Amino acid sequence: MKPFVKFGFKAIGIIGGALISIVKLLPMLAPEKPQQKQDKRIIKI
């Protein structure tokens, strides 16, 4: 039973590390959207 427990903890650690690295890479891979300029002009009638 012990070998399976050790393998389980190691596998969870490897999967967790992979998920963390993927989450860190996602913002870099996402296309950057141009910032919209808000029109601050006031039209008085």
ABEGO torsion letter per residue (X at the ends): XAAAAAAAAAAAAAAAAAAAAAAAAAAAABBBBBBBBBBABBBBX
